[in-house]
Amino acid sequence: MDVEQPTPAALLAEACAAAGRSSAGAQLIRAGENTLWRLPGGVIARIGRAGQLAAAQKELAVARWLHRHRVPAVRPLDHPAAPLAVRGRPATFWYELPPHRPGTATELATALRRLHRLPPPGAGLGALDPFVRLPERIDAADLEPPHRRRLHARLAELRTAWRELALPAGPPRVVHGDAWSGNLAVTATTAHLLDFERTALGPVEWDLTTTAVGHHTFGTVPPGTYAAFCAAYGADVTESPGYPVLRDIRELRLTCYALQQSGADPRHRAQARYRLACLLGEHGPRPWGWTPLD
């Protein structure tokens, strides 16, 4: 017999009760891999995916570490100090930011430059895994068997290329892991980093690749904007010998994400199929004109 899954509102009510808060008057902000709610009193509740308690613990630790280094970032409440487990899902509570907008490319580059210069914390961060959840997304996607096999083969090729990656020498740095404009919230006075689910120790080039792919693959970052991004950071990742591998991994991640989202929202099916066809060599050279998902 199928077990009925709790609604997002029911999960929120359980999380708030466990935290000694009321969920009355909560407003849904976003329902995706993580569900965000605005609570009265300037508090944001974040309900994660099942089995992601360790990732939520890391997010809290990274946010508090950034605060100690006076780096603007979203801040967790002091209580509860650790994620709450609700039906196997982590629930965390954060201070709400003032009205804000996504960061520009230049603002993102400036924030990343500051992040990458920080001394890594003594413990708590593992090595960057750019392939996290990709096998599961490929297996769960609505694909013909030959396409599924080709994606798994591409994943295996890129795992090997990642292990052999040629990057500038230097110690691993703290990298955001998912560094795009939506993960930088700019208020009237400050640009705040947020969403530390993928934060890890790794090559800083990974954080720069997202914007480079926006320019060279999506075609949504204009040349002048990309030049300003590179100038603000002080480097152009496309000049790194390892960039083609980083780009290919990022494109595979973005394609698998689109395939996952298309399973929940039919509006994304055409874009997911188009991205897959591009990876399979059916649409010539970049830029491919990929459309960002809503």
ABEGO torsion letter per residue (X at the ends): XBBBBBBAAAAAAAAAAAAGBBABGBBBABBBABBBBBBBGGBBBBBBBBGAAAAAAAAAAAAAAAAAAGBBBBBBBAOBABBBBBGGBBBBBBBBBBBBBBBBAAAAAAAAAAAAABBBBABGBBBBBAABGAAAAAAABBBBAAAAAAAAAAAAAAAAAAAABBBBBEBBBBBAGBBBAAABBBBAABBBBBGAAABBBBBAAAAAAAAAAAAAAAGABBAAAAAAAAAAAGBBAAABAAAAAAAAAAAAAAAAAAAAAAAABAAAAAAAAAAAAAAAGAAEBOBAGBBBBX
